[in-house]
Amino acid sequence: MNPTTTALILIGFQNDYYAPNGVLHDFLENSDYVRNSLATTVALVKRLAPTKVTMIETSILFSCDYAELREATGILAAIRDARAFQEGTPGSDIVEELQPWCHRVLSVPGKCGFDAFVNTGLEDELRRHRIQDVVLLGSIASICIDATGRSAAERGFTVHFIEDCITGRTQDERDVFCKDVFPHYGQVTTAQSLGDRLCL
């Protein structure tokens, strides 16, 4: 992998998921595993910050009336009902642990569904930076990570999943997707392995 043609895509690292008082914090079971995933992500971002790897975060944000969700079901209905990820609220902010690197991470707005390519300028940014390898990490394995990964693969990018930087609704869900789903259209690796490849 070449750092200059690699992009790290951080999905859903927001307080409503990861902060102890986040309104959807309990949606992610097993808080120890969630904390470990976040800590591993922070360490990876810190390690890659001096390199030429492109880093992008794609927060999910909604207006105060959730007009973006016309006929929401499932997780999107749960987000609306919990009043989560409302623009301008602390819950929608990037987690405190990643704040020291916000100057290094490009923010791509517009995400209001599962796929980070939909309604955003993500593909334009990746093409502008001549990205070939897309690295995904964040929440949730079975929803936003899977949807964005499939979309990236269909757009011709080589997709990588950082297993120990991804959370599912449960750890078992994350493990199943990393073992049985993601390998069908991408490569599953660890933060340590990715860092070793990009920090030569």
C-alpha positions in Angstrom: 0.0 0.0 0.0 1.1 3.5 -0.8 0.3 6.2 1.8 -0.2 8.8 -0.9 -3.0 6.8 -2.5 -4.6 5.5 0.7 -7.5 7.0 2.6 -8.6 6.2 6.1 -12.4 6.7 6.4 -13.7 7.2 10.0 -17.4 6.4 10.2 -19.6 7.3 13.2 -17.0 8.3 15.8 -19.5 10.5 17.5 -20.5 11.0 21.1 -24.0 9.6 20.7 -22.4 6.2 20.0 -19.1 6.3 22.0 -19.5 8.7 24.9 -20.8 7.0 28.1 -23.8 9.5 28.1 -24.4 9.1 24.4 -28.1 8.4 23.7 -27.2 5.4 21.6 -24.3 4.2 23.7 -26.2 1.2 25.0 -27.1 0.2 21.4 -23.5 -1.0 21.2 -23.3 -3.9 23.7 -20.2 -4.7 25.7 -18.7 -1.3 26.6 -15.2 -2.7 27.2 -14.9 -3.9 23.6 -16.3 -0.5 22.3 -13.7 1.4 24.4 -10.9 -0.9 23.2 -12.0 -0.3 19.6 -11.9 3.5 20.1 -8.5 3.4 21.8 -7.1 1.3 19.0 -8.5 3.8 16.4 -7.0 6.8 18.2 -3.6 5.0 18.4 -3.8 4.3 14.6 -4.7 7.9 13.7 -1.9 9.2 15.9 0.5 6.8 14.2 -0.6 7.7 10.7 -0.9 11.4 11.3 2.7 12.2 10.2 2.3 10.2 6.9 0.7 11.2 3.7 -2.4 9.0 4.3 -5.6 10.9 3.6 -7.9 10.9 6.6 -11.6 11.6 6.3 -14.5 11.5 8.7 -18.1 11.2 7.6 -20.4 12.1 10.5 -24.0 11.3 10.3 -26.1 14.5 11.0 -29.8 15.4 11.0 -31.7 18.6 11.3 -33.8 19.3 14.4 -37.0 17.9 12.8 -35.3 14.9 11.1 -36.8 15.9 7.8 -34.1 13.8 6.1 -35.8 10.7 7.4 -39.1 10.6 5.6 -40.0 6.9 6.1 -37.4 5.7 8.6 -37.4 2.1 9.8 -34.9 0.0 11.9 -31.8 1.8 13.1 -32.8 5.1 11.4 -36.1 5.1 13.2 -34.3 4.4 16.4 -31.9 7.4 15.7 -34.9 9.6 15.1 -36.9 8.5 18.1 -33.8 8.9 20.4 -33.1 12.3 18.9 -29.6 11.2 18.1 -27.0 12.8 15.9 -28.9 16.1 15.8 -26.7 18.8 14.2 -25.4 21.3 16.8 -25.8 19.0 19.8 -22.9 17.5 21.8 -24.0 14.0 20.8 -23.3 14.8 17.2 -19.8 15.9 17.8 -16.7 13.9 17.0 -15.5 12.0 20.1 -13.2 13.9 22.5 -10.5 11.3 22.0 -10.1 12.2 18.3 -10.3 15.9 18.8 -6.5 16.5 18.9 -6.3 15.3 15.3 -9.3 17.1 13.9 -6.8 19.5 12.0 -5.5 16.4 10.3 -8.8 14.8 9.4 -10.9 16.2 6.5 -14.7 16.4 7.3 -17.1 15.4 4.5 -20.6 16.4 5.5 -24.0 15.2 4.2 -24.2 11.6 5.4 -27.8 10.9 6.6 -28.0 7.2 5.9 -25.9 4.0 5.8 -23.6 4.6 2.8 -21.1 7.4 3.3 -21.0 7.9 -0.5 -24.6 8.9 -0.7 -25.5 12.6 -0.5 -21.8 13.5 0.3 -18.7 14.6 -1.6 -16.8 11.5 -0.4 -16.1 10.1 -3.9 -15.0 13.5 -5.2 -12.5 13.9 -2.4 -11.1 10.4 -3.0 -10.7 11.0 -6.7 -9.2 14.4 -6.0 -6.6 12.8 -3.8 -6.1 10.0 -6.4 -7.0 7.4 -3.8 -6.8 3.7 -4.7 -7.1 2.0 -1.2 -10.0 2.8 1.1 -9.6 1.8 4.7 -12.8 1.6 6.8 -13.2 1.8 10.5 -16.0 2.8 12.9 -19.6 1.9 13.5 -21.6 -0.2 12.8 -20.2 -3.3 11.1 -23.5 -4.6 9.7 -24.8 -1.3 8.6 -22.7 1.8 7.7 -19.4 -0.1 7.4 -20.9 -2.8 5.2 -22.9 -0.4 3.1 -19.9 2.0 2.6 -17.5 -0.9 1.9 -19.7 -2.4 -0.8 -20.2 1.0 -2.4 -16.4 1.7 -2.4 -15.8 -1.7 -4.0 -18.4 -1.0 -6.7 -16.7 2.3 -7.4 -13.4 0.5 -8.1 -11.5 1.1 -4.9 -9.6 -1.6 -3.1 -11.3 -1.9 0.3 -9.7 -2.7 3.7 -11.5 -3.3 7.0 -9.6 -2.7 10.3 -11.1 -5.4 12.4 -10.0 -4.1 15.8 -11.2 -0.5 14.9 -14.8 -1.6 13.9 -17.7 -2.1 16.3 -21.0 -4.0 15.8 -24.1 -4.0 17.8 -22.3 -6.8 19.5 -18.8 -8.1 19.3 -20.1 -11.4 17.8 -21.8 -9.4 15.0 -18.6 -7.6 14.3 -16.7 -10.9 14.2 -19.2 -12.5 11.9 -19.0 -9.7 9.4 -15.2 -9.6 9.5 -15.0 -13.4 9.0 -17.8 -14.2 6.7 -19.0 -11.0 4.9 -16.2 -8.4 4.4 -13.7 -10.9 2.7 -16.1 -11.3 -0.2 -15.3 -7.8 -1.4 -12.4 -6.5 0.7 -9.5 -7.3 2.9 -9.7 -7.6 6.6 -6.7 -6.6 8.7 -5.6 -5.1 12.0 -4.5 -1.7 13.0 -1.0 -2.9 13.8 -0.7 -4.6 10.4 -2.0 -1.6 8.5 0.3 0.8 10.4 3.3 -1.4 9.6 2.4 -1.3 5.9 2.0 2.4 5.8 4.8 3.6 8.1 7.8 2.0 6.4 
